Amino acid sequence: MKKFECGMIVPGCHWQTRAATDADLVARAVEHMRQAHGETMIRETLVKRIKTAIADDRATERDAAA
């Protein structure tokens, strides 16, 4: 499982999401950027920043192993 925390890109935003694939995370993050932050044009540079901020969700992995 992987996670994306919007605060890595937009300081002060506490929104986060988890998904099995990077593609799902990027899609969710882009939709969040549109709705919550008023982004009307999603540039490739923003998508790259989102991809860079994606991390493995260690907490979910530990819970699954327990």
CHARMM-style PDB file with segment names, atoms N, HN, CA, C and O in Angstrom:
ATOM      1  N   MET     1       0.849  -1.176   0.000  1.00  0.00      PROA
ATOM      2  CA  MET     1       0.000   0.000   0.000  1.00  0.00      PROA
ATOM      3  C   MET     1       0.895   1.239   0.000  1.00  0.00      PROA
ATOM      4  O   MET     1       1.968   1.248   0.603  1.00  0.00      PROA
ATOM      5  N   LYS     2       0.439   2.269  -0.678  1.00  0.00      PROA
ATOM      6  HN  LYS     2      -0.433   2.262  -1.167  1.00  0.00      PROA
ATOM      7  CA  LYS     2       1.182   3.519  -0.757  1.00  0.00      PROA
ATOM      8  C   LYS     2       0.303   4.663  -0.269  1.00  0.00      PROA
ATOM      9  O   LYS     2      -0.919   4.535  -0.184  1.00  0.00      PROA
ATOM     10  N   LYS     3       0.956   5.797   0.053  1.00  0.00      PROA
ATOM     11  HN  LYS     3       1.948   5.900  -0.017  1.00  0.00      PROA
ATOM     12  CA  LYS     3       0.183   6.934   0.550  1.00  0.00      PROA
ATOM     13  C   LYS     3       0.692   8.229  -0.063  1.00  0.00      PROA
ATOM     14  O   LYS     3       1.832   8.329  -0.516  1.00  0.00      PROA
ATOM     15  N   PHE     4      -0.196   9.215  -0.062  1.00  0.00      PROA
ATOM     16  HN  PHE     4      -1.123   9.134   0.306  1.00  0.00      PROA
ATOM     17  CA  PHE     4       0.149  10.561  -0.492  1.00  0.00      PROA
ATOM     18  C   PHE     4      -0.420  11.522   0.540  1.00  0.00      PROA
ATOM     19  O   PHE     4      -1.595  11.444   0.898  1.00  0.00      PROA
ATOM     20  N   GLU     5       0.424  12.424   1.012  1.00  0.00      PROA
ATOM     21  HN  GLU     5       1.379  12.487   0.722  1.00  0.00      PROA
ATOM     22  CA  GLU     5       0.014  13.448   1.961  1.00  0.00      PROA
ATOM     23  C   GLU     5       0.144  14.797   1.264  1.00  0.00      PROA
ATOM     24  O   GLU     5       1.242  15.201   0.883  1.00  0.00      PROA
ATOM     25  N   CYS     6      -0.975  15.490   1.099  1.00  0.00      PROA
ATOM     26  HN  CYS     6      -1.867  15.162   1.409  1.00  0.00      PROA
ATOM     27  CA  CYS     6      -0.988  16.751   0.366  1.00  0.00      PROA
ATOM     28  C   CYS     6      -0.065  17.796   1.000  1.00  0.00      PROA
ATOM     29  O   CYS     6       0.501  18.629   0.292  1.00  0.00      PROA
ATOM     30  N   GLY     7       0.088  17.760   2.302  1.00  0.00      PROA
ATOM     31  HN  GLY     7      -0.372  17.083   2.877  1.00  0.00      PROA
ATOM     32  CA  GLY     7       0.938  18.712   2.990  1.00  0.00      PROA
ATOM     33  C   GLY     7       2.382  18.694   2.514  1.00  0.00      PROA
ATOM     34  O   GLY     7       3.128  19.637   2.780  1.00  0.00      PROA
ATOM     35  N   MET     8       2.790  17.647   1.818  1.00  0.00      PROA
ATOM     36  HN  MET     8       2.184  16.881   1.602  1.00  0.00      PROA
ATOM     37  CA  MET     8       4.138  17.597   1.248  1.00  0.00      PROA
ATOM     38  C   MET     8       4.268  18.582   0.079  1.00  0.00      PROA
ATOM     39  O   MET     8       5.373  18.985  -0.286  1.00  0.00      PROA
ATOM     40  N   ILE     9       3.131  18.960  -0.498  1.00  0.00      PROA
ATOM     41  HN  ILE     9       2.233  18.633  -0.202  1.00  0.00      PROA
ATOM     42  CA  ILE     9       3.116  19.886  -1.624  1.00  0.00      PROA
ATOM     43  C   ILE     9       2.468  21.216  -1.243  1.00  0.00      PROA
ATOM     44  O   ILE     9       2.946  22.282  -1.628  1.00  0.00      PROA
ATOM     45  N   VAL    10       1.382  21.140  -0.487  1.00  0.00      PROA
ATOM     46  HN  VAL    10       0.994  20.274  -0.174  1.00  0.00      PROA
ATOM     47  CA  VAL    10       0.660  22.336  -0.057  1.00  0.00      PROA
ATOM     48  C   VAL    10       0.782  22.435   1.467  1.00  0.00      PROA
ATOM     49  O   VAL    10       0.037  21.782   2.198  1.00  0.00      PROA
ATOM     50  N   PRO    11       1.717  23.246   1.936  1.00  0.00      PROA
ATOM     51  CA  PRO    11       1.919  23.360   3.385  1.00  0.00      PROA
ATOM     52  C   PRO    11       0.612  23.696   4.118  1.00  0.00      PROA
ATOM     53  O   PRO    11      -0.149  24.573   3.709  1.00  0.00      PROA
ATOM     54  N   GLY    12       0.386  22.976   5.200  1.00  0.00      PROA
ATOM     55  HN  GLY    12       1.004  22.263   5.533  1.00  0.00      PROA
ATOM     56  CA  GLY    12      -0.801  23.205   6.017  1.00  0.00      PROA
ATOM     57  C   GLY    12      -2.007  22.359   5.649  1.00  0.00      PROA
ATOM     58  O   GLY    12      -2.982  22.315   6.399  1.00  0.00      PROA
ATOM     59  N   CYS    13      -1.956  21.682   4.498  1.00  0.00      PROA
ATOM     60  HN  CYS    13      -1.164  21.718   3.889  1.00  0.00      PROA
ATOM     61  CA  CYS    13      -3.075  20.819   4.109  1.00  0.00      PROA
ATOM     62  C   CYS    13      -2.887  19.458   4.774  1.00  0.00      PROA
ATOM     63  O   CYS    13      -1.809  18.868   4.696  1.00  0.00      PROA
ATOM     64  N   HSD    14      -3.925  18.970   5.419  1.00  0.00      PROA
ATOM     65  HN  HSD    14      -4.800  19.450   5.483  1.00  0.00      PROA
ATOM     66  CA  HSD    14      -3.834  17.706   6.154  1.00  0.00      PROA
ATOM     67  C   HSD    14      -4.447  16.527   5.402  1.00  0.00      PROA
ATOM     68  O   HSD    14      -4.498  15.417   5.931  1.00  0.00      PROA
ATOM     69  N   TRP    15      -4.911  16.756   4.178  1.00  0.00      PROA
ATOM     70  HN  TRP    15      -4.870  17.658   3.748  1.00  0.00      PROA
ATOM     71  CA  TRP    15      -5.537  15.694   3.397  1.00  0.00      PROA
ATOM     72  C   TRP    15      -4.510  14.645   3.022  1.00  0.00      PROA
ATOM     73  O   TRP    15      -3.367  14.961   2.690  1.00  0.00      PROA
ATOM     74  N   GLN    16      -4.935  13.392   3.081  1.00  0.00      PROA
ATOM     75  HN  GLN    16      -5.863  13.136   3.351  1.00  0.00      PROA
ATOM     76  CA  GLN    16      -4.065  12.295   2.666  1.00  0.00      PROA
ATOM     77  C   GLN    16      -4.911  11.166   2.118  1.00  0.00      PROA
ATOM     78  O   GLN    16      -6.106  11.081   2.400  1.00  0.00      PROA
ATOM     79  N   THR    17      -4.295  10.307   1.341  1.00  0.00      PROA
ATOM     80  HN  THR    17      -3.324  10.377   1.112  1.00  0.00      PROA
ATOM     81  CA  THR    17      -5.002   9.181   0.766  1.00  0.00      PROA
ATOM     82  C   THR    17      -4.046   8.005   0.626  1.00  0.00      PROA
ATOM     83  O   THR    17      -2.826   8.171   0.630  1.00  0.00      PROA
ATOM     84  N   ARG    18      -4.615   6.830   0.504  1.00  0.00      PROA
ATOM     85  HN  ARG    18      -5.606   6.695   0.501  1.00  0.00      PROA
ATOM     86  CA  ARG    18      -3.837   5.600   0.337  1.00  0.00      PROA
ATOM     87  C   ARG    18      -4.429   4.799  -0.814  1.00  0.00      PROA
ATOM     88  O   ARG    18      -5.635   4.833  -1.058  1.00  0.00      PROA
ATOM     89  N   ALA    19      -3.567   4.083  -1.511  1.00  0.00      PROA
ATOM     90  HN  ALA    19      -2.587   4.055  -1.313  1.00  0.00      PROA
ATOM     91  CA  ALA    19      -4.013   3.232  -2.615  1.00  0.00      PROA
ATOM     92  C   ALA    19      -2.928   2.210  -2.903  1.00  0.00      PROA
ATOM     93  O   ALA    19      -1.798   2.329  -2.430  1.00  0.00      PROA
ATOM     94  N   ALA    20      -3.286   1.219  -3.677  1.00  0.00      PROA
ATOM     95  HN  ALA    20      -4.204   1.122  -4.062  1.00  0.00      PROA
ATOM     96  CA  ALA    20      -2.344   0.158  -4.012  1.00  0.00      PROA
ATOM     97  C   ALA    20      -1.364   0.579  -5.101  1.00  0.00      PROA
ATOM     98  O   ALA    20      -0.250   0.058  -5.164  1.00  0.00      PROA
ATOM     99  N   THR    21      -1.766   1.521  -5.962  1.00  0.00      PROA
ATOM    100  HN  THR    21      -2.670   1.944  -5.910  1.00  0.00      PROA
ATOM    101  CA  THR    21      -0.899   1.896  -7.079  1.00  0.00      PROA
ATOM    102  C   THR    21      -0.621   3.394  -7.104  1.00  0.00      PROA
ATOM    103  O   THR    21      -1.397   4.199  -6.590  1.00  0.00      PROA
ATOM    104  N   ASP    22       0.500   3.743  -7.712  1.00  0.00      PROA
ATOM    105  HN  ASP    22       1.131   3.089  -8.130  1.00  0.00      PROA
ATOM    106  CA  ASP    22       0.843   5.157  -7.896  1.00  0.00      PROA
ATOM    107  C   ASP    22      -0.210   5.853  -8.756  1.00  0.00      PROA
ATOM    108  O   ASP    22      -0.586   6.994  -8.485  1.00  0.00      PROA
ATOM    109  N   ALA    23      -0.683   5.160  -9.793  1.00  0.00      PROA
ATOM    110  HN  ALA    23      -0.377   4.234 -10.013  1.00  0.00      PROA
ATOM    111  CA  ALA    23      -1.663   5.758 -10.702  1.00  0.00      PROA
ATOM    112  C   ALA    23      -2.935   6.159  -9.957  1.00  0.00      PROA
ATOM    113  O   ALA    23      -3.473   7.240 -10.194  1.00  0.00      PROA
ATOM    114  N   ASP    24      -3.418   5.302  -9.063  1.00  0.00      PROA
ATOM    115  HN  ASP    24      -2.981   4.424  -8.871  1.00  0.00      PROA
ATOM    116  CA  ASP    24      -4.608   5.636  -8.280  1.00  0.00      PROA
ATOM    117  C   ASP    24      -4.340   6.834  -7.370  1.00  0.00      PROA
ATOM    118  O   ASP    24      -5.190   7.712  -7.226  1.00  0.00      PROA
ATOM    119  N   LEU    25      -3.166   6.863  -6.765  1.00  0.00      PROA
ATOM    120  HN  LEU    25      -2.475   6.149  -6.882  1.00  0.00      PROA
ATOM    121  CA  LEU    25      -2.825   7.988  -5.888  1.00  0.00      PROA
ATOM    122  C   LEU    25      -2.754   9.294  -6.665  1.00  0.00      PROA
ATOM    123  O   LEU    25      -3.260  10.319  -6.207  1.00  0.00      PROA
ATOM    124  N   VAL    26      -2.129   9.265  -7.834  1.00  0.00      PROA
ATOM    125  HN  VAL    26      -1.718   8.433  -8.206  1.00  0.00      PROA
ATOM    126  CA  VAL    26      -2.023  10.475  -8.644  1.00  0.00      PROA
ATOM    127  C   VAL    26      -3.417  10.965  -9.034  1.00  0.00      PROA
ATOM    128  O   VAL    26      -3.695  12.161  -8.945  1.00  0.00      PROA
ATOM    129  N   ALA    27      -4.290  10.064  -9.460  1.00  0.00      PROA
ATOM    130  HN  ALA    27      -4.064   9.093  -9.532  1.00  0.00      PROA
ATOM    131  CA  ALA    27      -5.650  10.451  -9.844  1.00  0.00      PROA
ATOM    132  C   ALA    27      -6.392  11.087  -8.671  1.00  0.00      PROA
ATOM    133  O   ALA    27      -7.058  12.109  -8.837  1.00  0.00      PROA
ATOM    134  N   ARG    28      -6.280  10.491  -7.499  1.00  0.00      PROA
ATOM    135  HN  ARG    28      -5.739   9.661  -7.365  1.00  0.00      PROA
ATOM    136  CA  ARG    28      -6.949  11.044  -6.313  1.00  0.00      PROA
ATOM    137  C   ARG    28      -6.363  12.400  -5.933  1.00  0.00      PROA
ATOM    138  O   ARG    28      -7.094  13.327  -5.584  1.00  0.00      PROA
ATOM    139  N   ALA    29      -5.038  12.505  -6.004  1.00  0.00      PROA
ATOM    140  HN  ALA    29      -4.445  11.752  -6.287  1.00  0.00      PROA
ATOM    141  CA  ALA    29      -4.369  13.755  -5.636  1.00  0.00      PROA
ATOM    142  C   ALA    29      -4.739  14.876  -6.609  1.00  0.00      PROA
ATOM    143  O   ALA    29      -4.971  16.009  -6.189  1.00  0.00      PROA
ATOM    144  N   VAL    30      -4.794  14.567  -7.896  1.00  0.00      PROA
ATOM    145  HN  VAL    30      -4.605  13.646  -8.237  1.00  0.00      PROA
ATOM    146  CA  VAL    30      -5.169  15.570  -8.888  1.00  0.00      PROA
ATOM    147  C   VAL    30      -6.589  16.057  -8.628  1.00  0.00      PROA
ATOM    148  O   VAL    30      -6.849  17.259  -8.674  1.00  0.00      PROA
ATOM    149  N   GLU    31      -7.492  15.150  -8.361  1.00  0.00      PROA
ATOM    150  HN  GLU    31      -7.281  14.174  -8.324  1.00  0.00      PROA
ATOM    151  CA  GLU    31      -8.883  15.549  -8.064  1.00  0.00      PROA
ATOM    152  C   GLU    31      -8.936  16.414  -6.811  1.00  0.00      PROA
ATOM    153  O   GLU    31      -9.676  17.397  -6.768  1.00  0.00      PROA
ATOM    154  N   HSD    32      -8.166  16.061  -5.801  1.00  0.00      PROA
ATOM    155  HN  HSD    32      -7.565  15.263  -5.836  1.00  0.00      PROA
ATOM    156  CA  HSD    32      -8.110  16.867  -4.574  1.00  0.00      PROA
ATOM    157  C   HSD    32      -7.577  18.264  -4.887  1.00  0.00      PROA
ATOM    158  O   HSD    32      -8.117  19.257  -4.399  1.00  0.00      PROA
ATOM    159  N   MET    33      -6.529  18.345  -5.692  1.00  0.00      PROA
ATOM    160  HN  MET    33      -6.090  17.538  -6.089  1.00  0.00      PROA
ATOM    161  CA  MET    33      -5.958  19.648  -6.049  1.00  0.00      PROA
ATOM    162  C   MET    33      -6.991  20.530  -6.744  1.00  0.00      PROA
ATOM    163  O   MET    33      -7.048  21.739  -6.517  1.00  0.00      PROA
ATOM    164  N   ARG    34      -7.803  19.908  -7.593  1.00  0.00      PROA
ATOM    165  HN  ARG    34      -7.757  18.926  -7.778  1.00  0.00      PROA
ATOM    166  CA  ARG    34      -8.863  20.663  -8.280  1.00  0.00      PROA
ATOM    167  C   ARG    34      -9.923  21.155  -7.302  1.00  0.00      PROA
ATOM    168  O   ARG    34     -10.283  22.332  -7.305  1.00  0.00      PROA
ATOM    169  N   GLN    35     -10.411  20.261  -6.479  1.00  0.00      PROA
ATOM    170  HN  GLN    35     -10.118  19.305  -6.477  1.00  0.00      PROA
ATOM    171  CA  GLN    35     -11.527  20.597  -5.588  1.00  0.00      PROA
ATOM    172  C   GLN    35     -11.108  21.459  -4.402  1.00  0.00      PROA
ATOM    173  O   GLN    35     -11.765  22.456  -4.101  1.00  0.00      PROA
ATOM    174  N   ALA    36     -10.040  21.092  -3.737  1.00  0.00      PROA
ATOM    175  HN  ALA    36      -9.507  20.283  -3.982  1.00  0.00      PROA
ATOM    176  CA  ALA    36      -9.675  21.769  -2.488  1.00  0.00      PROA
ATOM    177  C   ALA    36      -8.791  22.996  -2.693  1.00  0.00      PROA
ATOM    178  O   ALA    36      -8.843  23.944  -1.910  1.00  0.00      PROA
ATOM    179  N   HSD    37      -7.984  22.973  -3.746  1.00  0.00      PROA
ATOM    180  HN  HSD    37      -7.942  22.203  -4.383  1.00  0.00      PROA
ATOM    181  CA  HSD    37      -7.009  24.050  -3.913  1.00  0.00      PROA
ATOM    182  C   HSD    37      -7.241  24.887  -5.173  1.00  0.00      PROA
ATOM    183  O   HSD    37      -6.443  25.767  -5.494  1.00  0.00      PROA
ATOM    184  N   GLY    38      -8.338  24.607  -5.884  1.00  0.00      PROA
ATOM    185  HN  GLY    38      -8.987  23.892  -5.623  1.00  0.00      PROA
ATOM    186  CA  GLY    38      -8.721  25.431  -7.019  1.00  0.00      PROA
ATOM    187  C   GLY    38      -7.824  25.331  -8.239  1.00  0.00      PROA
ATOM    188  O   GLY    38      -7.829  26.225  -9.085  1.00  0.00      PROA
ATOM    189  N   GLU    39      -7.061  24.267  -8.340  1.00  0.00      PROA
ATOM    190  HN  GLU    39      -7.057  23.541  -7.652  1.00  0.00      PROA
ATOM    191  CA  GLU    39      -6.194  24.090  -9.515  1.00  0.00      PROA
ATOM    192  C   GLU    39      -7.067  23.764 -10.726  1.00  0.00      PROA
ATOM    193  O   GLU    39      -7.785  22.765 -10.731  1.00  0.00      PROA
ATOM    194  N   THR    40      -7.001  24.602 -11.734  1.00  0.00      PROA
ATOM    195  HN  THR    40      -6.417  25.414 -11.730  1.00  0.00      PROA
ATOM    196  CA  THR    40      -7.786  24.346 -12.943  1.00  0.00      PROA
ATOM    197  C   THR    40      -6.934  23.709 -14.037  1.00  0.00      PROA
ATOM    198  O   THR    40      -7.444  22.958 -14.869  1.00  0.00      PROA
ATOM    199  N   MET    41      -5.645  24.006 -14.034  1.00  0.00      PROA
ATOM    200  HN  MET    41      -5.230  24.616 -13.358  1.00  0.00      PROA
ATOM    201  CA  MET    41      -4.720  23.384 -14.987  1.00  0.00      PROA
ATOM    202  C   MET    41      -3.732  22.524 -14.206  1.00  0.00      PROA
ATOM    203  O   MET    41      -2.991  23.018 -13.356  1.00  0.00      PROA
ATOM    204  N   ILE    42      -3.735  21.257 -14.503  1.00  0.00      PROA
ATOM    205  HN  ILE    42      -4.337  20.856 -15.194  1.00  0.00      PROA
ATOM    206  CA  ILE    42      -2.810  20.340 -13.836  1.00  0.00      PROA
ATOM    207  C   ILE    42      -1.603  20.163 -14.756  1.00  0.00      PROA
ATOM    208  O   ILE    42      -1.663  19.427 -15.742  1.00  0.00      PROA
ATOM    209  N   ARG    43      -0.536  20.829 -14.429  1.00  0.00      PROA
ATOM    210  HN  ARG    43      -0.487  21.427 -13.629  1.00  0.00      PROA
ATOM    211  CA  ARG    43       0.675  20.778 -15.245  1.00  0.00      PROA
ATOM    212  C   ARG    43       1.500  19.537 -14.898  1.00  0.00      PROA
ATOM    213  O   ARG    43       1.371  18.961 -13.818  1.00  0.00      PROA
ATOM    214  N   GLU    44       2.336  19.154 -15.834  1.00  0.00      PROA
ATOM    215  HN  GLU    44       2.441  19.622 -16.712  1.00  0.00      PROA
ATOM    216  CA  GLU    44       3.201  17.988 -15.645  1.00  0.00      PROA
ATOM    217  C   GLU    44       4.110  18.175 -14.430  1.00  0.00      PROA
ATOM    218  O   GLU    44       4.440  17.205 -13.747  1.00  0.00      PROA
ATOM    219  N   THR    45       4.515  19.417 -14.158  1.00  0.00      PROA
ATOM    220  HN  THR    45       4.247  20.205 -14.713  1.00  0.00      PROA
ATOM    221  CA  THR    45       5.377  19.657 -12.995  1.00  0.00      PROA
ATOM    222  C   THR    45       4.651  19.317 -11.697  1.00  0.00      PROA
ATOM    223  O   THR    45       5.270  18.817 -10.758  1.00  0.00      PROA
ATOM    224  N   LEU    46       3.353  19.581 -11.631  1.00  0.00      PROA
ATOM    225  HN  LEU    46       2.850  19.988 -12.394  1.00  0.00      PROA
ATOM    226  CA  LEU    46       2.582  19.220 -10.432  1.00  0.00      PROA
ATOM    227  C   LEU    46       2.466  17.708 -10.320  1.00  0.00      PROA
ATOM    228  O   LEU    46       2.613  17.154  -9.230  1.00  0.00      PROA
ATOM    229  N   VAL    47       2.208  17.045 -11.421  1.00  0.00      PROA
ATOM    230  HN  VAL    47       2.089  17.495 -12.306  1.00  0.00      PROA
ATOM    231  CA  VAL    47       2.112  15.577 -11.405  1.00  0.00      PROA
ATOM    232  C   VAL    47       3.444  14.974 -10.945  1.00  0.00      PROA
ATOM    233  O   VAL    47       3.455  14.015 -10.174  1.00  0.00      PROA
ATOM    234  N   LYS    48       4.562  15.532 -11.412  1.00  0.00      PROA
ATOM    235  HN  LYS    48       4.554  16.311 -12.038  1.00  0.00      PROA
ATOM    236  CA  LYS    48       5.869  15.039 -10.976  1.00  0.00      PROA
ATOM    237  C   LYS    48       6.065  15.245  -9.476  1.00  0.00      PROA
ATOM    238  O   LYS    48       6.607  14.374  -8.795  1.00  0.00      PROA
ATOM    239  N   ARG    49       5.627  16.392  -8.961  1.00  0.00      PROA
ATOM    240  HN  ARG    49       5.187  17.099  -9.514  1.00  0.00      PROA
ATOM    241  CA  ARG    49       5.743  16.649  -7.524  1.00  0.00      PROA
ATOM    242  C   ARG    49       4.892  15.664  -6.729  1.00  0.00      PROA
ATOM    243  O   ARG    49       5.313  15.188  -5.675  1.00  0.00      PROA
ATOM    244  N   ILE    50       3.704  15.361  -7.226  1.00  0.00      PROA
ATOM    245  HN  ILE    50       3.361  15.748  -8.082  1.00  0.00      PROA
ATOM    246  CA  ILE    50       2.828  14.381  -6.566  1.00  0.00      PROA
ATOM    247  C   ILE    50       3.528  13.022  -6.535  1.00  0.00      PROA
ATOM    248  O   ILE    50       3.584  12.371  -5.491  1.00  0.00      PROA
ATOM    249  N   LYS    51       4.056  12.601  -7.675  1.00  0.00      PROA
ATOM    250  HN  LYS    51       4.009  13.129  -8.523  1.00  0.00      PROA
ATOM    251  CA  LYS    51       4.733  11.295  -7.752  1.00  0.00      PROA
ATOM    252  C   LYS    51       5.924  11.228  -6.803  1.00  0.00      PROA
ATOM    253  O   LYS    51       6.172  10.191  -6.187  1.00  0.00      PROA
ATOM    254  N   THR    52       6.654  12.321  -6.685  1.00  0.00      PROA
ATOM    255  HN  THR    52       6.452  13.163  -7.185  1.00  0.00      PROA
ATOM    256  CA  THR    52       7.804  12.365  -5.791  1.00  0.00      PROA
ATOM    257  C   THR    52       7.385  12.237  -4.334  1.00  0.00      PROA
ATOM    258  O   THR    52       8.128  11.694  -3.516  1.00  0.00      PROA
ATOM    259  N   ALA    53       6.197  12.737  -4.006  1.00  0.00      PROA
ATOM    260  HN  ALA    53       5.593  13.179  -4.670  1.00  0.00      PROA
ATOM    261  CA  ALA    53       5.720  12.726  -2.622  1.00  0.00      PROA
ATOM    262  C   ALA    53       5.064  11.403  -2.218  1.00  0.00      PROA
ATOM    263  O   ALA    53       4.748  11.210  -1.043  1.00  0.00      PROA
ATOM    264  N   ILE    54       4.857  10.503  -3.158  1.00  0.00      PROA
ATOM    265  HN  ILE    54       5.113  10.660  -4.112  1.00  0.00      PROA
ATOM    266  CA  ILE    54       4.259   9.201  -2.836  1.00  0.00      PROA
ATOM    267  C   ILE    54       5.253   8.378  -2.023  1.00  0.00      PROA
ATOM    268  O   ILE    54       6.437   8.298  -2.351  1.00  0.00      PROA
ATOM    269  N   ALA    55       4.745   7.770  -0.959  1.00  0.00      PROA
ATOM    270  HN  ALA    55       3.784   7.835  -0.692  1.00  0.00      PROA
ATOM    271  CA  ALA    55       5.601   6.971  -0.070  1.00  0.00      PROA
ATOM    272  C   ALA    55       4.925   5.642   0.243  1.00  0.00      PROA
ATOM    273  O   ALA    55       3.705   5.512   0.148  1.00  0.00      PROA
ATOM    274  N   ASP    56       5.735   4.662   0.615  1.00  0.00      PROA
ATOM    275  HN  ASP    56       6.726   4.767   0.693  1.00  0.00      PROA
ATOM    276  CA  ASP    56       5.180   3.402   1.106  1.00  0.00      PROA
ATOM    277  C   ASP    56       4.495   3.677   2.431  1.00  0.00      PROA
ATOM    278  O   ASP    56       4.990   4.452   3.249  1.00  0.00      PROA
ATOM    279  N   ASP    57       3.359   3.041   2.637  1.00  0.00      PROA
ATOM    280  HN  ASP    57       2.956   2.411   1.973  1.00  0.00      PROA
ATOM    281  CA  ASP    57       2.608   3.215   3.881  1.00  0.00      PROA
ATOM    282  C   ASP    57       3.003   2.110   4.843  1.00  0.00      PROA
ATOM    283  O   ASP    57       2.363   1.061   4.906  1.00  0.00      PROA
ATOM    284  N   ARG    58       4.051   2.360   5.580  1.00  0.00      PROA
ATOM    285  HN  ARG    58       4.571   3.212   5.528  1.00  0.00      PROA
ATOM    286  CA  ARG    58       4.601   1.362   6.511  1.00  0.00      PROA
ATOM    287  C   ARG    58       3.591   0.945   7.571  1.00  0.00      PROA
ATOM    288  O   ARG    58       3.566  -0.223   7.960  1.00  0.00      PROA
ATOM    289  N   ALA    59       2.757   1.865   8.050  1.00  0.00      PROA
ATOM    290  HN  ALA    59       2.777   2.814   7.735  1.00  0.00      PROA
ATOM    291  CA  ALA    59       1.770   1.542   9.089  1.00  0.00      PROA
ATOM    292  C   ALA    59       0.789   0.486   8.570  1.00  0.00      PROA
ATOM    293  O   ALA    59       0.463  -0.456   9.293  1.00  0.00      PROA
ATOM    294  N   THR    60       0.319   0.626   7.339  1.00  0.00      PROA
ATOM    295  HN  THR    60       0.583   1.391   6.751  1.00  0.00      PROA
ATOM    296  CA  THR    60      -0.604  -0.345   6.758  1.00  0.00      PROA
ATOM    297  C   THR    60       0.082  -1.694   6.594  1.00  0.00      PROA
ATOM    298  O   THR    60      -0.527  -2.738   6.827  1.00  0.00      PROA
ATOM    299  N   GLU    61       1.345  -1.670   6.193  1.00  0.00      PROA
ATOM    300  HN  GLU    61       1.839  -0.821   6.003  1.00  0.00      PROA
ATOM    301  CA  GLU    61       2.078  -2.929   6.038  1.00  0.00      PROA
ATOM    302  C   GLU    61       2.258  -3.637   7.376  1.00  0.00      PROA
ATOM    303  O   GLU    61       2.143  -4.860   7.455  1.00  0.00      PROA
ATOM    304  N   ARG    62       2.543  -2.865   8.433  1.00  0.00      PROA
ATOM    305  HN  ARG    62       2.636  -1.871   8.369  1.00  0.00      PROA
ATOM    306  CA  ARG    62       2.687  -3.476   9.773  1.00  0.00      PROA
ATOM    307  C   ARG    62       1.359  -4.060  10.240  1.00  0.00      PROA
ATOM    308  O   ARG    62       1.329  -5.151  10.809  1.00  0.00      PROA
ATOM    309  N   ASP    63       0.255  -3.340  10.004  1.00  0.00      PROA
ATOM    310  HN  ASP    63       0.279  -2.453   9.542  1.00  0.00      PROA
ATOM    311  CA  ASP    63      -1.059  -3.835  10.425  1.00  0.00      PROA
ATOM    312  C   ASP    63      -1.407  -5.139   9.704  1.00  0.00      PROA
ATOM    313  O   ASP    63      -1.979  -6.044  10.311  1.00  0.00      PROA
ATOM    314  N   ALA    64      -1.070  -5.244   8.426  1.00  0.00      PROA
ATOM    315  HN  ALA    64      -0.606  -4.509   7.932  1.00  0.00      PROA
ATOM    316  CA  ALA    64      -1.365  -6.443   7.644  1.00  0.00      PROA
ATOM    317  C   ALA    64      -0.536  -7.625   8.124  1.00  0.00      PROA
ATOM    318  O   ALA    64      -0.998  -8.766   8.078  1.00  0.00      PROA
ATOM    319  N   ALA    65       0.669  -7.367   8.579  1.00  0.00      PROA
ATOM    320  HN  ALA    65       1.044  -6.441   8.616  1.00  0.00      PROA
ATOM    321  CA  ALA    65       1.554  -8.430   9.048  1.00  0.00      PROA
ATOM    322  C   ALA    65       1.170  -8.952  10.427  1.00  0.00      PROA
ATOM    323  O   ALA    65       1.514 -10.078  10.786  1.00  0.00      PROA
ATOM    324  N   ALA    66       0.471  -8.150  11.184  1.00  0.00      PROA
ATOM    325  HN  ALA    66       0.192  -7.235  10.892  1.00  0.00      PROA
ATOM    326  CA  ALA    66       0.141  -8.515  12.572  1.00  0.00      PROA
ATOM    327  C   ALA    66      -0.922  -9.568  12.673  1.00  0.00      PROA
ATOM    328  OT1 ALA    66      -1.294  -9.965  13.777  1.00  0.00      PROA
TER     329      ALA     66
END
